[in-house]
Amino acid sequence: MKKTLLLIMTLALTFVAMAQNTRFSKISVASWNIGHFSLGQSGDTRLSHDELKFYKQTYCSFFNEIGADLLALVEYNPLMVNAKDDKEAVDAREAILSNYEVAQVGPKYSYNCNAIFSNGLVVLRTDTVFFSKMVQKRYYLVSTMLLDGDTVKVVSTHLDWNQGENGAPYRALQIEELISAFESDRYVILCGDWNTGKSTEYDAFAQAGYHMANHGYLGDLNTFPAGAAPRSSLDNIIVKGFALSHVEVVNNAMLSDHCLIKADLVKLP
């Protein structure tokens, strides 16, 4: 009897240990150049107070349909509508992103502003790291989070485009800086507008052990410009320590000149 009881207890503990070692952690991640509320046009936010009701509902419906647990935005604008005459400025988080419990918003330099919104992950700290070489003032926002007890580095960034003679070489250095910064991390999620002149620029990440939503299993997915004929693979979710599935590009030219890219991530043991 005692031997039978001991065997049952041993088996039970074995099953518990196996269950703990095979935890299934799945999150939905989206990355989007939101275009600073200029509605796909040049310049900063173009929204007026008169348009607020319509666009507030439109953006809220869009984010609800996307349903991401983790949302990285670049070209974010903390103000959805600027102050005008006797009317106050409208805070974007409050207006259209209040469904996210946690928001980390980096500094805004002209159009460059990176942000991370999340539900269900514990945020330990968030840092702003400027690139060592940059044509425009650019940085990556990195948040250290906990997912089922494991530390995950989550990044929202926007690299230099082919601006002048230094745009492309500086962008290559920015990619190498990111790879180097997270070389020793097991779980990494990099989101952003990578401004790639050629999709093969993503190969540096593949060689460093990353998997990609764009330029990966499904090949090159064009995300810019939004509308009838996107032609460039500028936007991507690049991960280490995760498997990617259900990759999707969402094209809404009314809200931004970039398509949103999303994917489901499963944390690997």
Summary of the structure (lengths in Angstrom):
residues: 269
radius of gyration: 20.7
end to end distance: 37.5
largest distance: 84.8
contacts: 868
relative contact order: 0.15
helix: 26%
strand: 34%
